[in-house]
Amino acid sequence: MKDSNALEYIRKESLDIYNRIHSIQEDVEFIRQVREEYSQLPLLPNLRCGAWYTDPKIATDIPAYFKSTDGHNNNWSFNLRRSNLHLIPFAIQHHGFILVDSTRSGKRIPDALSKTVPIWCSVINRAMKIRYPEMEVDNNPWDVGLFTPPNAVSLQEHHQIELRLDRWAKDLADSSFELPRLPCPLRPLWITPATSVFPSVPKITDSRSFLPVICVSASKQIDQGVERRHSGFSYIQGSGDDHELWGMGLTPKSFWRHRREILEASRDTLPSLVSDLVRDERTKPHTPATNFTPSPIQKVSGRIRISTFENLLSPTLAADSISHMQIAYLVLTSQGDIKLGNSSNRLCLQTLEGKKGQSQLLHSILPQAMNFIEGNLKKGVDVCVACDTGKDLSVGVALVALQQFFDDQGNFRVQGANMGEQCYLFCCVHWKTRKPSTEITKRSIRTRLEWIIASRPQANPSRNTLKKVNEYLLTPASFYTSNVDILTSTCQTNVSCIPEVLE
């Protein structure tokens, strides 16, 4: 077979949904073995790929967000926006956890498990030592060492990462994040299908020298891209990766919901079955995902909350709140046919995509949103901000609100007449914005983003959103008042959807 033909064959086989699904199932059986070996430890998927390999019936619904890019060579990072600090109390409560991910051919362990997680463990251990200098374990020094798998990380790369750990630990220790005190250091361990003997971990009843973070790479390493199986499919390493390329709209949630049906389908009937399942999923009423429930920002006592739009398609919106506290809802969605209606405690703004959407966010969405949020906060009403993902635009809007209406201790600032009201003209509508009483800096904005991430770990605003947030908050008011005509011409808002200004 010619090289070009061989490559085309491998590409075709690797994108075949039948091969992918049955490869995933083979790896799922390995994950079950690991789970049985460490039955005392909870099982977590590392999103997004890990969700394909973890049965929701045995896995926790608390996700992890360790990115491979933070472990790529010469790109090592401990990113405070992806700090995964919600896993610290979880690890303390359960005495460790199992983390599942996978990688495509060429590697045995994904960078997320071989480097990003070891960086995370060591940085947190070092930050603990900074926050709590007296820490030790059974009169032994607190271990802050970096542990990496020697078959995946070279000594040179290991050393280069070590040189950066103290700086990252100081950044974490100096941040506003709370760090629950660990009883002992975190330590990563690794398991792959090639592991002959599973590593031992301290028993819960023993004196523990470390909390294990067991990193499991689900897929077998193969050299040729595909490997034929006697049962009639070609094994693809890391099949759960990049499911947009092969899944035909199928998601891990849908796979696990209809797993038996999918696995029993023949190669010929599987594509049509998946198409039907995906269509049915899209047309049936949405059920809010448990891990995307509205998140109250704890630093401000839940005065600001963040949610997905999907969650607001439940009775929650109509009932306001189970605790009978009145809540105002600000919905940002790109979906065109939304009929929630606008009122003093409900505002729906349709968003645009691409560059137009970024301009709209700065010049229209944020001014309207701040006016709506301020009006409700003044009345003692909490505000829930929702967008399609619950990760991006809603986070950006909440971030601006936290900066404008809350001080550095998280107390609501009542804007008085001495603040100096300024009116800006947007699409022939006056939207009131007020200058906050405390200085706005990049650090104060970053601190408030940390408040959000601490309460909603899945928050992941894009660079563009954060850029517009900074521009909105840090640009002098004099710029807007002197450029009203320019801003009016660039505003992309559909005037027909603008509600009356709250008085």
N, C-alpha and C positions, 0 to 999 in steps of 0.2 A: 504494500500500500504506500503510495506517495505521501510525503510529509504533509502536503496541502490537504489531501483527502483524509489523512489521519486526524488532522486538527479539526476539520469540518465535522468528522464523525464524533469527536470528543465534545465539540461545542453543542451539537445536536442532542447527544445523549445527556449532557449536563443540564440542558434546559427542559428536558422531558419531565412533565409533572408526575408521571407514574414512577419514574426512577427516583425523583426527589422525595415523594411521599413515603415510598418503601425504604429508602435510605434513612429517613428520619425515624421510621418505626424501628429499624434495626438499632439505631442509636438510643432510642427510648428504652429498650430492654436493658442496655448497659446502665443507663441512669437509674433504673429500678434496682439493679444490683448494688449500686453505690448507696442508694437510699436505704436499702435493707441493712447494709453494713453499718451505717451511721444513723440508725433509726431515731436516736435521741436528738439529732440536729435537724432544724428546719431546712427545707429546700427552697432556694430562690433562683429565678431565672435572671440572667443578665440581659436586659432588653437591648435590642429587640430579638436577636437570634435565639437566645436561650429559651424563650417562651415556647418554641416549637418542641422542645425536648422535655418539658416539665409538665406532667399531668396536673391540672388544676386541683384534682381530688387529693393529691398528696403534697402539692407545693403551696407555700404561703402566697398570699396576694400582695405582699410587700415587695415591690420591684427594686432592682438595682440598676444603676446607670454608669457602669464603668466603660469608658470608650477606648477602643484600641488605639485611636489617634493619640491619646495622651501617653501611650507607651511606645509609639513609633520611634525608631532610632533618630537621635538628635532633635526630637520633638517632645521629649519627656516633660510631663507637667503634672502638677497637682492643682487642678482648676477649682477655685472656690465656687464657681457656678455649678459644678458637678461634684460637690463635696461628699455626697452620700452619707452625711452625718446622721441621717435617720437610722442608719444601720448600727450605730454605736449602742444605743439602749437596747436594740433588738439583739445584738450579740451578747450583751450583758445578761439579758433576761434568759436567753436560750443557751448560754455557754458556748457560743459560736454559731456558725451556719455553713451550709453547702451552697456554692455558687456555680451555676451551670451556664456554659457558653460553648461555642464551637468555632471552627475556622476552616477555610477552604484549603485545597491541596497546596502542599509546599511547606506547611508547618504542622507540628504536632499540637502546639498550644497557641491560642490566639494571644496577641500582645496585651489584650485587656486583662488576661489572667496571668501571663508571665511577667508583666512589668507594671501595668496600671494598678492592679490590686496590691502588689508588693510595695509600690510607692505609697499608696493610700495607707497601708498598715504602718509603715515606718514613720510617715509624716504624722499620723495621729498619735503614735507612741511618743514621738519627740515633742509634739505640742502638749501632750499630757504632762511631760516632764517640765515644760516651761510654765504651764498653768499651776501645776502641783509639784514644786521642786522636791518635796520630801518623799515622793513616791518610791516604793520598793515592794518586792514580793518575797515574803518570808525571810526578811533581812538580807535578801539578795538585791543587787543593783537592778534598776529598771532597764529592761532590754530594749534598746532603740535601733538595733541592727537592721540592715536591709537583707531580706531573704529572697533570692530568685532561683528558678530552676536552672541548674548548670547546663543542662542539655539544650536550653533555649536561649539563655543569655550569657554572652561571653564575659570573661573577667574584666576586659577593658570597658565594655558597656556598663557592667555592674558598677565599676569604680566611677565612671562618669556620672551615673545617676546619683551615687552616694554624695558627690560634691555639691549637689543641689538641694539635698533633703533639709538641711538646717534652715535655709532661707524660706522654703515652702512651709516648714513647721512654724517659723516665726510669723509668717503672714497669717496662718491659721490661728495661732495663739493670740495675735493682735486684733483679730476680727471680732465682730459682734456675736459670732456663733457660740451657743452654749456647748460645752464639751462635758457630757456626763462622765464622771470619774470611773475609769476602768479598774476592775479588781486585779487584772494582770494584762500584760501586753497582748496585742493582736499578732498572730503569726499565720502567714499563708502556707498551705500545703497543696500539692498538685496530684491529680489523678487523671490518667488517660486510659483508653482501651488497651494500651501497651503495658500498663502497670501490672506487674506480677504479684506484688504484695501491697495491699492498701496500707497507708501510714496509720500508725496508732495515735490516738488523741487521749488527753487526760480524761479520766472518768469524772462525772459530776461529783461523785462522793469523795474523790481524791483532792489533795491540795494541788491546785492548778497553777502551772508555771506560765501558761499562755492560753488565750482564747483562739481556737482554730478557725481559720477561714479556708475551707476546703474548696479549692478551685478545680472544677471538673470540666475537662474538654471532652465533649460527648462523642466526637467523630473519630473513626480510625484514620490514621495517616496512610495515604496511598500515593504511589509515585507517578502513575500514568494518567491521572485525571479521573478515570473511571475504572471500575473493577466488576467484572461480571459475577452474578450470583446464580446458583443452580435453580433458584426459585423463579427466575425469569425477569430479573431487572438488573440494571447496572448501578452499582453502589457509587454514590457521589459524596465525597467528603464535604462536610459543612453544608449540607443541603438546605438548612434553615436560613442561610445567609441570603440577603438580597431577594426576598420572595417576590418583590415587584416584577422581577425579570421572568419568573416561571410560574407564579402562583395563580394567575388568571383571576386575581381579586381575592383569593383565599387568604385568610389570616390565621394566626395560631389559635385564636379563640374559636373560629369556625371549624378548624381542623379538629380540635378536641371535642367540640360539641357533636360533630358528625363522624368521629373517627372510625367507628366500626363500618359504617356505610361506605366511607371513602376507601378503606383498606380492602373491602370485599369487592369493589368495582374492578372490572377488567381494564386492561390498557386501553381498549377501544371505547369503553363507556365512561371512563373516568372524566375526560374533559367536559362532556355534556352534563354529567352529574355535578361537577364543580360549578359550572356555569349556572345551573339551576339553583344550587345552594347559595351562591353569591347573590343572585337576583332576589331570592326569597329573603335573604338577610337584609338587603337594602330596602325592601318594600314593607317589611313587617315593622310594627311599632318598636321604637328603640327602648332598650332597657339600660339604664345608666350603669356604667362599669363601676365595680366596687372600689377600684383603686383610683378613680377620678371623681370621687364625691367632692362637693364644695369644701374648700379648705379655708377655715378662718385663720387670719394672720394673728398668731398668738401674741406678738409683741404689742399689738394695739387692741387686745382683748376682743378680737373678732369683729371689730367695727368695719373692716374691709375683708371680703372673702373672694376667693377665685374658684371658678368652676368651668367645666366644659358646657357648651350649649346643649349637648346631648342630655346632660343631667337635668336641665331645665325643661325638658319635654316630659317630665314626670309630674305627679300631683304636687310636688314641692312648690312649684311656682304659684299655683292657685292657692295653696294653703298657707303661703308665706313661710311658715316655720312650724315644726312640731312643737317647739317650746312656746308658741304663740307670740314670739317677738316679731315685730314688723320688720320686714326686710325689703329693701329696694333692689331691683334687678336692672343691671346695665348689660345688654346683650350686643356683642359685636360679631356679626356673621356675614359670610360671603354668600350665603344661601338667599336666593331672591324672594321666595314665596314664604315669608315669615309673617304671621298674623298674631303677634302677641299683644299688639296695641300699645300706645304710649300714654302714660299718665304721670302723675307726680312721683310715683314710686316704680315706674317701669318705662324703660327707654330702650328701643331697639335701633341700632345703627348698622346699615348695610356697608360692608367694607369692600374695597377694590383690591385687585391683585397687582403685583409688580411695582414699578416705580410710581404709578399713579396712587397706589395704595399707601406708599410711604409718604408722599406729599399730602394725601388725605389725612393720614394719622397726625401729622404735625400741625396742619393748618385748619383742620375741621374736627376730627374725632376727639382729640385731646381737649380743645377748648369746650366743646359740648359736654364731654364726659366730666370734666372738672366742675362745670357749673351744676350738673345733675348731682354729682357726688356730694359737693359742698352743701347744696340745698337740703339733701336728706340727712347728712351727718348733723347739721345744725338742729334738725328736728328730733335728733336722738334715734334716727333710723339707720341701721347697719346697711351696707351696700355690698351686693354680690356682683362681681364683674365676670362675665362669661364670654368665651370666644369658642371657635370651632374645635380647637385642640386643648384649650385650658392651659397652654404652655407658653404662648407667645404674646399675642396682642393684649389679652386680658392681664398678663403679667406686666406689660409695659404701662398700661393704663393704671393699674393698681400701684405700680412703682411711683408714678407721678403723683397720685393722690396721697401716698404715704409721705412723700417729700413736702407737698404743699400744705397738708392739713394736720400733720402730726410732728411733734418735736422729737428731739433725739432720744427721749425716754419713752416714746410711744404714746404720749398724751395728746388728745385732740386739741388743736389750737383754734379757738373761736376767733374768727377774723373780725376785727373791729374797724370802726371808721378811720382810725389812725393809720390803717394799713395803706390807704391811698388806692381807691378803686380806679381801675383803668379799663376802658371799653375798647375792644378791637372789632373791626368790621370784617365779618366773614359771610360772603354771599348775601349781603344786604341784611344780615341779622347781627345784632349786638350780643356778643357773648362776654360775660363778665369774668375777668380773672383778677386775682389779688396777689400782691407781692407778699410772700411769707415773711414772718417776723424773724426767722433765723437764717443765717447765711447758707446758701446752697453751694456745695462743692462736689467734685467727683467722688470724694470719700464719703460724704453724707448720702449720696445716691447709692453708692456701692453698699453702704451699711444697710440701707432699706431693702436692697435686693437680697441681702443676706437674711433679713427678716422673712422675706417671702420664701426663699429656698428652705429655710429651717421649718416652715409650716407646710410647704408644698414642694417636696423634693423633685417632682417631675417637671417643675417650672424650668423652661429652657428658652428664654427669649433670644431671638435671632440678633445677629450683629446689627442689622439694619434697624430693628426695633429699638435696641439700646442706643444706637446713634441718634435716632430721632428723639428719644426721651431726653438724652443729654442736651440736644439742641434746643428742645422746648424749655427745659429748666434753666439752662445756663446762658441762653441768649438774652442780652439786656432788653428790657421792655421798650427802650427808645428805638430799637431797630424795627419793632413791629409798628409802632405808631408813625414812623416815618416811611413805611413801606406798605401802607394799607392797600393801595391800588394793585401792587404786585401780588400781594397775598390773596386778594379777592379774585384775581384772574387765574391763579393757580389752584384755587379750591375746587375739589372734585365732587363735593357733596351734592346729592340730589335734594334740592330745596324742599320738595314735597314731603320728605320723610322727617323734616326737622320739627320737633315739638315746640310748644310754647316755652319760653324761658321761665324757669322757676323763680318765683318772687320770694 
